Amino acid sequence: MPNTIDLESQLGQFIGTEHYCFNPLYPWMKYTDGVAYFAEHAGCHWFLDILGTELAAHVRRNPFMAITMSVKDSIANIVVTDGNDNNIWSRKEIYTDCPAGNWKFFLTDKVLMLTSEY
């Protein structure tokens, strides 16, 4: 698993997507190549599962969402806002092996993407 600096550098190379991925457990949400890379290399497929199941109820009222997963000491805090710092949803995971850092994403038009892919 890459360290935080390496993963940030690798994710910065994604500026769009060639393919949209999806999980049949939550078919309403697609995600980009960059998000798939993050999930694979950070060991965070669980993150996609949480967003895919927990945000479905919020997507109609909030077509744009800014998502931050802050990881410190193996604890992940996930905060979802409307992009204007109005909280929509949040959750705390008491253990993750995801590298420490602030990982940011956008969910718009039912597509989850890295901020560099917006």
C-alpha positions in Angstrom: 0.0 0.0 0.0 1.5 3.4 -0.9 2.1 6.1 1.7 0.1 9.3 1.8 2.5 11.3 -0.3 2.9 8.7 -3.0 -0.9 8.1 -3.2 -1.6 11.9 -3.4 0.9 12.2 -6.2 -0.6 9.2 -8.1 -4.2 10.5 -7.7 -3.1 13.9 -9.0 -2.5 12.4 -12.4 -6.2 11.7 -12.9 -7.9 14.5 -14.8 -11.0 12.9 -16.2 -12.0 9.3 -16.8 -12.0 6.8 -19.6 -14.4 4.4 -18.0 -17.2 4.6 -15.4 -17.3 1.8 -12.9 -20.2 0.7 -10.8 -21.2 -1.9 -8.2 -24.4 -3.9 -8.8 -25.2 -3.5 -5.0 -25.7 0.3 -5.6 -26.4 0.8 -9.3 -27.5 4.4 -8.9 -23.9 5.5 -8.4 -21.0 5.3 -10.9 -17.4 6.2 -10.1 -14.4 7.2 -12.2 -11.0 5.5 -12.9 -9.4 7.7 -10.3 -11.8 6.7 -7.6 -11.4 3.0 -8.6 -7.6 3.5 -8.3 -8.0 5.1 -4.9 -10.2 2.3 -3.6 -7.8 -0.4 -4.9 -4.5 1.2 -3.7 -5.8 2.7 -0.4 -7.6 -0.5 0.5 -10.9 1.5 0.6 -13.6 -0.5 -1.3 -15.5 -0.2 2.0 -15.6 3.5 1.5 -17.4 3.1 -1.9 -19.8 0.6 -0.3 -20.7 3.1 2.5 -21.2 6.0 0.1 -23.2 3.8 -2.3 -25.6 2.6 0.4 -25.8 5.7 2.7 -26.0 8.6 0.2 -28.8 7.2 -2.0 -31.4 8.8 0.2 -29.7 12.2 -0.1 -28.8 12.4 -3.8 -32.2 13.7 -5.0 -32.2 16.7 -2.7 -28.5 17.3 -3.2 -27.3 16.7 -6.8 -23.8 18.0 -5.9 -21.9 16.7 -2.8 -18.4 17.4 -1.5 -17.0 14.4 0.4 -14.0 14.5 2.7 -12.6 11.4 4.3 -10.1 12.5 7.0 -7.9 9.6 8.2 -5.7 9.9 11.3 -4.5 7.1 13.7 -6.5 4.5 11.6 -9.8 6.3 12.3 -11.7 7.7 9.3 -14.2 10.6 9.6 -16.3 10.9 6.5 -18.1 14.3 6.1 -20.5 15.1 3.2 -21.5 18.7 2.5 -23.4 20.5 -0.2 -20.1 22.2 -1.3 -21.0 25.3 0.7 -20.1 23.8 4.1 -23.7 22.8 4.9 -23.5 19.3 6.3 -25.6 16.6 4.7 -24.2 13.4 6.3 -21.3 12.1 8.3 -19.9 8.9 9.7 -16.9 7.7 11.7 -15.1 4.4 11.1 -13.1 3.3 14.0 -10.6 1.4 12.0 -9.1 1.7 8.5 -5.8 0.9 7.0 -6.2 3.7 4.5 -3.2 6.0 4.5 -3.5 9.1 6.7 -4.7 12.3 5.1 -7.6 14.3 3.8 -9.1 12.5 0.8 -11.5 14.7 -1.2 -14.2 13.7 -3.7 -17.2 15.1 -5.5 -20.5 13.3 -6.2 -22.4 15.0 -8.9 -24.9 13.7 -11.4 -24.6 10.4 -9.5 -20.9 10.1 -10.4 -18.3 9.9 -7.7 -15.0 11.4 -8.8 -11.7 12.8 -7.5 -11.7 16.6 -7.2 -9.0 16.6 -10.0 -11.5 14.8 -12.3 -14.2 17.4 -11.9 
